Amino acid sequence: MACVDVASLTQYETDAQKGRADALYNLGLAYSTGQGVGVDFIAAHKWFNLAAMRGVDEAKSWRAQLSREMLPTQIAEAQRLAREWLSMFR
């Protein structure tokens, strides 16, 4: 994956708010690999979960892989954040 810069992250966030599945997926990649941000599995799981809900099959695989490395409380927090995000940007 190419290095993600701050401008790209900002654009992904803007596009994610518009419901673009690819932007949700790219945010998941950024947070899961630390590209342009610190590694944050909770944030990554949230973004992959949202992308998976919009039909991105690769996001399901990444989310499952992350889940194996997370505590149940972390997964619950990621799911709560995804629900919160949906309530704001649905």
N, C-alpha and C positions, 0 to 999 in steps of 0.2 A: 504494500500500500504506500502511496506517495505521502510525503509529510504534509500534514494538515496545518495551515497557518490560522492565525486569529481571524483574518478576514473570511476565510472559508467557513470557520465555525460560526461566525456571525450570520453568514448567508444560509448555512444549514439550519440554524435556529429560526430564521425568518421563514424559510421554505417549510420547515416542520410545522410552524404555526398555521400555514396554509394547507396542511394535510398531505404534503408530499412524502410519500413512503420512502423514497430514496434518501431524502434528507434525514428522516428518522433513523434509517439504517446507518447512514454515514456518521451520525452523532453517536450511535452505539459503538461503531468501530473506533471512533476517536477516543471515547472514554474507556473502552476495553483494552486499548493498546497504548494509551498515553500520547496519542498524536495531537499535539497542540494544547493539550490539557493534561493534568495529572491522571493517572490510572484511578478509576472510580467504578468498581464493579456494580454498585447500586445504581448509579446513573446509567451505566451501560445497559444493565438489565432492563431498566425503565425504557430506554430508547429502543432496544431490540424488541421488547414486548409491544410497544406501540407500532413499530414497523411490521411485526408479525401479524398484528390485528388488521393491518392494511394489505396483507397478502404477500409479504416478502418472505419467501421460504428460507433464505439464508439466515434471516434474523432469528427464525425458530431454532436453527442449529446453534448459532452463537449463544442464544439465550440458554439453551439446554447445557451447553458447555460451561458457561459462567455459573449456572445454578449448582453444578457439581463442586464448585470451589467456594460457594457462599454458605453462610449459616442461614437457617430458616428465618431468623429475625431480619437478616439483610434482604432476603427475597421478599418477605412481607413488606418491608419498607419500600423496596423498589416497586412493588405492585401498588402500594398506597400512593406513591409519587406519580405513577402512570395514571391512576384514576383521577388524581388531583389535576394533572395536566389535561386530561380529557375534559374535565368539567370546565376548564378555562378556554380550551381551544377547539372544542368539538365543532 
